[in-house]
Amino acid sequence: MLKAAYIVPHPPILLPEIGKKEEEKISLTRQGYETIAKDIARIRPQTIVICSPHAPAYMDYIHISDGEQAYGDMRAFGCEQVQFHEHYDVDFINALCSLAQKAHLPAGTLGNQEPVLDHGTMVPLYFIEQAYRDFQIVRIAVSGLDRDTHIQFGECIYKAATSCGKDVVLIASGDLSHKLKKDGPYGYTKEGPAFDEAFVKLLKADALNEITTLPNDICEKSAQCGLPAFQMMLGAVQHQYEHCQFLSYEGAFGVGYATAIIRMKMQDPYVALARKALETYVKEGRILRDDEVEDKTLCQQHAAVFVSIQEKGQLRGCIGTLQATKEHIAQEIISNAIAAGSRDPRFPPVQKEELAHLVYHVDVLCEPEQITSFAQLDVKRYGIIVSDAYHQGVLLPDLEGVDTIQQQVAIALHKAGIDENASYTLERFEVIRHEECRL
């Protein structure tokens, strides 16, 4: 699951071993990096995806570094002793390549070169690894392809992060304009400050989606190197983006450096547990333990639940109970999520390749009450239970395609195998619905 994204620059001079006090001129950038490193340490991701404009790149192809590991050092900047040894997340890379292929995007691991890390990757890792080290990486190069292609590929990153069963963060490594000062290393053009001002204004205004509105003329003439990486990031976060936390901007050396944290919407813990339970069962063939439940409050509540699973808008499984049957609600969710995905007699068991496309709903049931009239029903508010001496049928509230009380009762009777003209009892119940939105 994608937990957060970050905008960072990659000036080697920011490393004290290279800057030799010159890095003090961009102290705000260092502070931004330290804040980001602490945030990543708090999240403790298993995988860090880094989009770098200095990784092996092609004009017509988005290149993903492959292999199991890569090395790098800062010898190109006079500091060979600063070294890196990173392991690639091979499973994530394979999933990402598959998603890109299905989306008909020109992206993958073709044309791989020596496994040498670039400074657009190493500078972020330098600061991250001072706070946290227990992760693998995925390194992605930008390309000469258009904005929309980079955004679409970012959506593939999001889907891979959702399906991998790991906590993931994304680093968009890129400098802003390289032409801010006449005495800077790349000179000056008026589009340089114009680009930086417009980009930073969007970050400060929490208007990340408007990155796509930056004028092409300014983007091209400003000599920025980060925009394609930022476009990938936008594609990855756009459906779960909650807030952009601007941290810093500096241009002391004639190159623009910005840092920011992109906060993601927190997934509902009920839905997250249902997803994690079924994915663990399908991938590993085991049942989640209580100590693996992230939200411990779910281990302190008691209620009956139904777990519903959809795929491409169609029901894929639904299992639940009318009374609590487990020690706590977390176990109810785990048990019913697994059952909905593997033992609903209407459907075959969920396969591994389906997991990324499933949508989960968890309904927590309130206590049922017996009623005597259809007038006491409301298809949006109440679910119903119909029963006789030998049969029982249940229908949840607010279901697509169930628009009238008569429909609701008829469906429940059919599920129970009770004739409409027979004698039966009728109960209603409310639910607290937890649901998610998916691509």
C-alpha positions as CSV (number, residue, x, y, z in Angstrom):
1,M,0.0,0.0,0.0
2,L,1.3,3.4,-0.9
3,K,1.7,5.3,2.4
4,A,3.3,8.6,1.3
5,A,5.2,10.3,-1.4
6,Y,8.0,12.9,-1.2
7,I,9.4,15.6,-3.5
8,V,13.2,16.0,-3.0
9,P,16.1,17.5,-4.9
10,H,19.4,15.7,-5.4
11,P,22.3,18.1,-5.0
12,P,25.5,16.1,-4.1
13,I,26.8,19.3,-2.4
14,L,24.2,18.8,0.3
15,L,26.2,15.9,1.7
16,P,28.7,17.3,4.3
17,E,31.4,15.0,3.0
18,I,31.1,16.8,-0.4
19,G,29.9,20.2,0.5
20,K,32.6,20.9,3.1
21,K,30.5,23.6,4.7
22,E,29.0,24.9,1.4
23,E,25.9,22.8,2.3
24,E,25.2,25.3,5.0
25,K,24.0,27.7,2.3
26,I,21.1,25.4,1.7
27,S,20.3,24.5,5.3
28,L,16.5,24.6,4.7
29,T,16.9,21.8,2.1
30,R,18.8,19.7,4.6
31,Q,16.1,20.3,7.2
32,G,13.5,19.3,4.7
33,Y,15.4,16.1,4.0
34,E,15.7,15.4,7.7
35,T,12.0,15.8,8.2
36,I,11.3,13.5,5.3
37,A,13.8,10.8,6.6
38,K,12.0,10.9,10.0
39,D,8.7,10.5,8.4
40,I,9.9,7.5,6.4
41,A,11.3,6.0,9.6
42,R,7.9,6.5,11.2
43,I,6.2,4.6,8.4
44,R,8.8,1.9,8.2
45,P,8.1,0.9,4.6
46,Q,9.4,-2.4,3.2
47,T,9.8,-0.8,-0.3
48,I,11.0,2.6,-1.4
49,V,10.3,3.5,-5.0
50,I,12.6,6.2,-6.4
51,C,11.9,8.0,-9.6
52,S,15.2,9.6,-10.8
53,P,16.0,11.6,-13.9
54,H,19.6,10.3,-13.7
55,A,18.9,6.6,-13.8
56,P,19.5,4.9,-17.1
57,A,17.0,6.6,-19.4
58,Y,15.5,6.4,-22.9
59,M,13.5,8.9,-24.9
60,D,10.8,6.4,-25.8
61,Y,10.8,4.0,-22.9
62,I,10.4,4.2,-19.1
63,H,13.2,2.1,-17.7
64,I,12.9,0.1,-14.5
65,S,16.2,-1.1,-13.1
66,D,16.3,-4.8,-12.6
67,G,18.5,-7.4,-10.9
68,E,18.7,-8.2,-7.3
69,Q,21.0,-5.5,-6.0
70,A,23.0,-2.4,-7.1
71,Y,26.0,-0.5,-5.8
72,G,27.1,3.1,-6.0
73,D,29.4,5.8,-4.6
74,M,30.0,9.5,-4.8
75,R,33.5,9.2,-6.6
76,A,32.2,11.4,-9.4
77,F,31.9,14.2,-6.8
78,G,35.3,13.5,-5.2
79,C,34.0,11.4,-2.3
80,E,34.4,7.7,-3.1
81,Q,34.1,6.8,0.6
82,V,30.4,7.5,0.6
83,Q,29.1,4.2,-0.7
84,F,25.7,2.5,-1.2
85,H,24.6,-1.1,-1.5
86,E,20.9,-1.6,-2.1
87,H,18.7,-4.5,-2.8
88,Y,15.9,-4.3,-5.4
89,D,12.4,-5.5,-4.6
90,V,12.1,-8.0,-7.4
91,D,8.5,-9.0,-6.8
92,F,7.4,-5.3,-6.9
93,I,9.4,-4.8,-10.1
94,N,7.8,-7.8,-11.8
95,A,4.3,-6.7,-10.7
96,L,5.0,-3.2,-12.0
97,C,6.2,-4.5,-15.4
98,S,3.1,-6.6,-15.7
99,L,0.8,-3.7,-15.0
100,A,2.6,-1.5,-17.4
101,Q,2.3,-4.1,-20.1
102,K,-1.4,-4.5,-19.5
103,A,-1.8,-0.7,-19.7
104,H,0.1,-0.8,-23.1
105,L,2.8,1.5,-21.7
106,P,6.4,1.4,-23.1
107,A,8.0,0.5,-19.8
108,G,10.0,-2.3,-18.3
109,T,13.5,-3.6,-17.7
110,L,14.7,-3.9,-21.3
111,G,18.1,-2.3,-22.0
112,N,19.4,-2.7,-18.5
113,Q,22.9,-1.4,-17.9
114,E,25.4,-1.9,-15.2
115,P,23.8,-2.0,-11.7
116,V,25.4,1.3,-10.7
117,L,23.3,3.8,-8.7
118,D,23.0,7.4,-9.9
119,H,23.2,10.5,-7.7
120,G,19.5,11.2,-8.2
121,T,18.9,7.9,-6.2
122,M,21.9,8.1,-3.8
123,V,21.3,11.6,-2.4
124,P,17.9,10.7,-1.1
125,L,19.1,7.4,0.2
126,Y,22.0,9.2,2.1
127,F,19.5,11.0,4.3
128,I,16.9,8.2,4.5
129,E,19.5,5.7,5.7
130,Q,20.6,7.9,8.5
131,A,17.1,7.3,10.0
132,Y,15.9,4.0,8.6
133,R,17.5,1.1,6.7
134,D,15.1,-1.9,6.6
135,F,13.9,-1.6,3.0
136,Q,14.4,-2.6,-0.6
137,I,14.2,-0.2,-3.5
138,V,12.7,0.1,-6.9
139,R,14.6,2.5,-9.2
140,I,12.7,4.1,-12.1
141,A,14.1,6.4,-14.8
142,V,12.1,9.2,-16.4
143,S,11.8,9.3,-20.2
144,G,11.3,11.6,-23.1
145,L,7.7,10.5,-23.4
146,D,4.8,12.9,-22.7
147,R,3.2,14.0,-19.5
148,D,0.2,11.7,-19.8
149,T,2.4,8.6,-20.2
150,H,4.3,9.5,-17.1
151,I,1.1,10.0,-15.1
152,Q,-0.4,6.7,-16.4
153,F,2.8,4.9,-15.4
154,G,2.4,6.5,-12.0
155,E,-1.0,4.8,-11.7
156,C,0.7,1.5,-12.3
157,I,3.1,2.3,-9.4
158,Y,0.0,2.9,-7.2
159,K,-1.6,-0.4,-8.3
160,A,1.6,-2.3,-7.7
161,A,1.9,-0.8,-4.3
162,T,-1.7,-1.8,-3.5
163,S,-1.3,-5.4,-4.6
164,C,2.1,-6.2,-3.2
165,G,1.0,-6.6,0.4
166,K,3.8,-4.2,1.6
167,D,4.0,-0.7,2.9
168,V,5.5,1.5,0.2
169,V,6.7,5.1,-0.1
170,L,7.5,7.0,-3.3
171,I,10.4,9.4,-3.8
172,A,10.2,11.9,-6.7
173,S,13.8,13.0,-7.0
174,G,14.2,16.1,-9.1
175,D,15.7,19.6,-9.1
176,L,13.7,22.5,-10.3
177,S,15.2,25.1,-12.7
178,H,18.9,25.0,-13.3
179,K,18.9,28.6,-14.7
180,L,18.2,30.9,-11.8
181,K,21.3,33.0,-11.7
182,K,23.7,34.5,-14.2
183,D,26.6,33.5,-12.1
184,G,25.2,30.0,-11.5
185,P,26.7,26.9,-13.2
186,Y,24.0,26.9,-15.9
187,G,23.4,30.6,-16.4
188,Y,20.1,32.4,-16.3
189,T,16.8,32.5,-18.3
190,K,13.7,34.3,-17.2
191,E,11.7,31.0,-17.5
192,G,13.9,29.6,-14.7
193,P,12.5,31.7,-11.8
194,A,9.1,31.7,-13.4
195,F,8.9,27.9,-13.3
196,D,10.2,27.6,-9.8
197,E,7.8,30.3,-8.6
198,A,4.8,28.6,-10.2
199,F,5.7,25.2,-9.0
200,V,6.4,26.2,-5.4
201,K,3.1,28.2,-5.4
202,L,1.2,25.0,-6.3
203,L,2.9,23.1,-3.4
204,K,2.2,25.9,-0.9
205,A,-1.5,26.1,-2.1
206,D,-1.9,22.3,-1.8
207,A,-2.8,22.2,-5.4
208,L,-0.7,19.2,-6.5
209,N,-3.1,18.2,-9.4
210,E,-2.4,21.5,-11.1
211,I,1.1,20.5,-11.9
212,T,-0.4,19.5,-15.3
213,T,-1.3,23.1,-16.0
214,L,2.2,24.5,-15.9
215,P,2.9,26.1,-19.3
216,N,4.9,23.9,-21.7
217,D,7.1,26.9,-22.8
218,I,8.2,27.6,-19.2
219,C,8.7,24.0,-18.4
220,E,10.9,23.4,-21.4
221,K,13.0,26.6,-21.2
222,S,13.6,26.5,-17.4
223,A,16.0,23.6,-17.6
224,Q,14.3,21.7,-14.8
225,C,15.0,18.0,-14.4
226,G,12.3,17.0,-12.0
227,L,9.0,17.4,-13.8
228,P,8.6,13.9,-15.3
229,A,9.3,12.4,-11.9
230,F,6.8,14.7,-10.3
231,Q,4.3,13.6,-13.0
232,M,4.8,10.0,-12.2
233,M,4.3,10.8,-8.5
234,L,1.1,12.6,-9.4
235,G,-0.2,9.6,-11.2
236,A,0.6,7.4,-8.2
237,V,-1.1,9.6,-5.6
238,Q,-3.9,11.3,-7.4
239,H,-6.7,8.9,-6.3
240,Q,-5.6,8.8,-2.6
241,Y,-4.0,12.2,-2.2
242,E,-5.0,14.1,0.9
243,H,-2.6,16.9,1.6
244,C,0.7,18.4,0.3
245,Q,2.9,19.6,3.2
246,F,5.4,22.1,1.7
247,L,8.7,22.0,3.6
248,S,11.3,24.2,1.8
249,Y,12.6,25.9,-1.3
250,E,16.0,27.3,-2.0
251,G,18.0,28.4,-5.0
252,A,21.3,29.6,-3.5
253,F,23.5,27.9,-6.1
254,G,21.4,28.9,-9.1
255,V,19.4,25.6,-9.1
256,G,16.0,25.3,-7.4
257,Y,15.6,22.8,-4.6
258,A,12.2,22.0,-3.1
259,T,11.1,19.5,-0.5
260,A,7.5,18.4,0.3
261,I,5.6,15.5,1.8
262,I,2.5,14.2,0.1
263,R,0.1,12.7,2.6
264,M,-2.2,9.9,1.6
265,K,-5.7,9.3,2.8
266,M,-5.6,6.7,5.6
267,Q,-7.5,3.6,4.6
268,D,-10.4,2.5,6.8
269,P,-8.9,-0.1,9.3
270,Y,-11.9,-2.4,8.9
271,V,-11.4,-2.5,5.1
272,A,-7.6,-2.7,5.4
273,L,-7.8,-5.7,7.7
274,A,-10.3,-7.5,5.3
275,R,-7.9,-6.9,2.4
276,K,-4.8,-8.0,4.4
277,A,-6.6,-11.1,5.6
278,L,-7.6,-12.4,2.2
279,E,-4.3,-11.4,0.6
280,T,-2.3,-13.2,3.3
281,Y,-4.5,-16.3,2.9
282,V,-4.2,-16.4,-0.9
283,K,-0.5,-15.6,-1.1
284,E,0.8,-17.4,2.0
285,G,-1.9,-20.0,2.7
286,R,-2.3,-18.9,6.4
287,I,-4.6,-17.0,8.6
288,L,-3.6,-13.6,10.1
289,R,-2.6,-13.7,13.8
290,D,-4.0,-11.2,16.3
291,D,-0.6,-9.6,16.7
292,E,-0.6,-8.8,13.0
293,V,-3.8,-6.6,13.4
294,E,-2.5,-3.0,13.0
295,D,-5.5,-1.3,14.7
296,K,-5.6,-2.9,18.1
297,T,-9.0,-1.4,18.9
298,L,-10.5,-4.0,16.6
299,C,-9.3,-6.6,19.1
300,Q,-11.3,-4.9,21.8
301,Q,-14.8,-4.8,20.1
302,H,-17.5,-7.4,19.7
303,A,-20.0,-7.5,16.8
304,A,-21.2,-9.5,13.9
305,V,-19.9,-8.5,10.5
306,F,-20.4,-9.2,6.8
307,V,-17.5,-8.9,4.4
308,S,-18.4,-8.2,0.7
309,I,-15.9,-8.4,-2.2
310,Q,-16.4,-6.9,-5.6
311,E,-14.4,-7.2,-8.8
312,K,-15.0,-4.8,-11.7
313,G,-18.3,-3.7,-10.1
314,Q,-19.6,-7.2,-9.7
315,L,-20.1,-9.2,-6.6
316,R,-17.2,-11.6,-6.0
317,G,-18.1,-13.0,-2.6
318,C,-20.0,-12.1,0.5
319,I,-20.0,-14.0,3.8
320,G,-21.0,-12.9,7.3
321,T,-22.9,-13.9,10.5
322,L,-25.9,-12.4,12.3
323,Q,-24.3,-12.9,15.7
324,A,-20.7,-12.5,16.8
325,T,-18.9,-15.9,16.8
326,K,-15.3,-14.9,17.6
327,E,-13.4,-13.4,20.4
328,H,-13.4,-9.9,18.9
329,I,-14.3,-8.1,15.7
330,A,-10.9,-8.4,14.2
331,Q,-11.2,-12.2,14.1
332,E,-14.8,-11.8,12.6
333,I,-13.4,-9.7,9.8
334,I,-10.4,-12.0,9.2
335,S,-12.6,-15.1,9.1
336,N,-15.3,-13.7,6.9
337,A,-12.9,-12.0,4.5
338,I,-11.2,-15.4,3.9
339,A,-14.6,-17.1,3.6
340,A,-15.9,-14.6,1.2
341,G,-12.9,-15.0,-1.0
342,S,-12.6,-18.8,-0.8
343,R,-15.8,-20.4,0.4
344,D,-18.7,-18.5,-1.1
345,P,-20.5,-21.4,-3.0
346,R,-21.6,-19.0,-5.7
347,F,-18.0,-18.3,-6.8
348,P,-14.7,-20.0,-7.4
349,P,-11.9,-19.2,-4.9
350,V,-10.1,-15.9,-5.5
351,Q,-6.8,-16.3,-7.3
352,K,-3.6,-14.4,-6.6
353,E,-3.8,-12.4,-9.9
354,E,-7.2,-11.1,-8.9
355,L,-6.2,-9.5,-5.6
356,A,-5.1,-6.1,-7.1
357,H,-8.6,-5.7,-8.6
358,L,-10.8,-6.4,-5.6
359,V,-12.8,-3.9,-3.6
360,Y,-13.8,-4.7,-0.1
361,H,-16.8,-3.6,2.1
362,V,-17.2,-4.5,5.8
363,D,-20.6,-4.1,7.4
364,V,-20.8,-4.2,11.2
365,L,-24.2,-5.3,12.2
366,C,-26.3,-3.7,14.9
367,E,-28.7,-5.8,16.9
368,P,-31.7,-7.0,14.9
369,E,-35.3,-6.2,15.9
370,Q,-38.5,-8.0,14.9
371,I,-41.1,-6.0,13.0
372,T,-44.6,-6.6,11.8
373,S,-45.0,-4.4,8.8
374,F,-43.2,-3.5,5.5
375,A,-43.9,0.1,6.6
376,Q,-41.1,-0.3,9.2
377,L,-38.5,-1.0,6.4
378,D,-36.3,1.3,4.4
379,V,-34.0,-0.4,1.8
380,K,-31.3,2.3,2.2
381,R,-31.2,2.2,6.0
382,Y,-32.2,-1.3,7.1
383,G,-31.1,-4.8,6.2
384,I,-33.6,-7.6,6.7
385,I,-33.8,-11.2,8.0
386,V,-36.6,-13.5,7.0
387,S,-37.1,-16.8,8.7
388,D,-39.4,-19.7,9.3
389,A,-38.9,-22.8,11.4
390,Y,-36.3,-24.3,9.1
391,H,-35.0,-21.5,6.8
392,Q,-33.4,-18.1,7.1
393,G,-32.4,-15.4,4.5
394,V,-30.5,-12.2,5.0
395,L,-30.1,-9.1,2.8
396,L,-27.9,-6.2,3.6
397,P,-29.1,-2.6,3.2
398,D,-28.4,-0.1,0.5
399,L,-27.5,-2.6,-2.3
400,E,-27.2,-1.6,-5.9
401,G,-30.3,-2.7,-7.9
402,V,-32.5,-3.1,-4.8
403,D,-34.7,-0.1,-4.9
404,T,-38.0,-1.1,-3.3
405,I,-39.0,-2.9,-0.1
406,Q,-40.9,-5.4,-2.1
407,Q,-37.7,-6.3,-4.0
408,Q,-35.7,-6.5,-0.8
409,V,-38.1,-8.9,0.8
410,A,-38.5,-11.0,-2.3
411,I,-34.8,-11.5,-2.7
412,A,-34.3,-12.4,1.0
413,L,-37.2,-14.9,0.7
414,H,-35.6,-16.4,-2.4
415,K,-32.3,-16.8,-0.7
416,A,-33.9,-18.5,2.3
417,G,-36.0,-20.8,0.1
418,I,-39.2,-19.5,1.6
419,D,-42.4,-19.1,-0.5
420,E,-43.7,-15.6,-0.6
421,N,-47.1,-16.8,0.5
422,A,-45.8,-18.8,3.4
423,S,-45.7,-17.7,7.0
424,Y,-42.4,-16.1,8.1
425,T,-41.0,-13.6,10.6
426,L,-39.4,-10.4,9.6
427,E,-36.5,-8.6,11.3
428,R,-34.6,-5.4,10.4
429,F,-31.1,-4.3,11.3
430,E,-28.9,-1.4,10.7
431,V,-25.2,-1.6,9.7
432,I,-22.1,0.6,10.0
433,R,-20.6,0.3,6.5
434,H,-16.9,0.6,5.9
435,E,-15.9,0.7,2.2
436,E,-13.2,1.7,-0.1
437,C,-12.8,3.4,-3.4
438,R,-10.4,1.8,-6.0
439,L,-9.1,2.5,-9.4
